[in-house]
Each structure stands twice: as structure tokens, then as C-alpha cells.
């Protein structure tokens, strides 16, 4: 494998993305278009590329939906823990 095709080495603790990089959203993947190849040149079939992009967008939408659901569940759990801790501290105050 040539050096050009290898992944760059990451330092320990290094972040994968820079702070200026924003994640792609499903609509950005769906609307992405590639310039067609000229006549007599090799290239990709645009229909295949667009079908793939649609598939990626569907998968990304599912991931974003699962992430949102997970964040809501985390918030519910945290709220429950806070209520339980507040109740426990109130019981301690009354027993002293």
C-alpha cells in the first residue's frame, strides 16, 4: 500500500475532527452532486453515486434519530437521579 493511501497516524488523545469541521447532515448528503465525466473518459455512473448517497443519508438519519433518543433518555435518567438525591438530602435534614 502506498503512503498516499494510508491513514495518517494520530497522536494519543488527539481529536478526530477539528473544531471548525461540522458533521454532515442527511440533507447535505442527499443534495450532493458530482460533475459528470466527459465523453470518452472513465468515471462513475451518476445513478450509482446518487443511489449510494441516498442510502448513506437514510443511515445517517437513523443514527441522528437514535442519538436524539439516547440524549432524551440520558436527560430523563439524570433528572430522576437528581430528584432522588434531593429527596435523600431532605430526609437527612429532617432526621438530624
N, C-alpha and C positions, 0 to 999 in steps of 0.2 A: 504494500500500500504506500502510495507516495505521501510525502509530508503535507501536501496540499489537501488531501482527503482525510487527514487525521484530525480528531478533535483537539483543540488547544488544551494544554494542561491547566488545571485550576489550582490556585493556592488553597491551603486548608483554611476554611472559614470564609472563603470568598463567596460573594453572592453570584448567582447565575445571571441575573439581569441588572442592568444599570438603573439608577433612579429615573433616568429620562426615558427608559423603554416602557411602553404601555402594552398591555396584553391585547391580543386580537379579540374582537367580539364577533359573534356568529354572523352578523350582518356584513361585517368587513370582509369576511371570507367569502360569503355568497356573492358580493358585488365585485370582487377582484377579477379582473380580466387580463388576459395575456395577449400580446401582439401576435397575430398570425404569422407564420413563416411565409416567405416569398415563394413564388413558383420555382420548382426545381430544387428547392432546398429541403433538407431534412428538418423535421420538427415534431412537435407533439400534436396529437389530434385535439383540437379545441373542445370537442364534445366530451372526450375522456377527462380532460382537465376540469371542465365545469362540473361534470358528474362527481369527480373526486372532491372538489371544493364544497359542493352541496353536502356530501357525506361528512366531511370534516365539520362543517357548520352545524349539522344535526348533532354530532357527537359533542361539540363544544357547548351547544345549548343545553344538552343533558348534564354535562359537567357543571355548568354555571347554575342550573336548577338544583342539583344535588348540593352544591356548595352553599347556596342560599338557604336551603332546608337545614343543612348542618349548622349554619350560623344561628338560625332561629332556635333550633333545639339547644344549642350551647347557651344562648341568652336565657331560655326558659330554665335550664338547669342552674345557671348562675343565680338567677332571681330566687329560685327555690332554696338554694344553699344560703343566700343572704337572709331570707326570711327565717330559716331555721336557726341561723347563728344569732339573729336579732332576738328571736324568741328565747333561745338558751341564755343569752346575756340578761334578758329581762327577768327570767326565773332566778338567776343567780342574785340579782339585785334585791329581789323580794325575800330571799331566804336569809340574807345577811342581816 
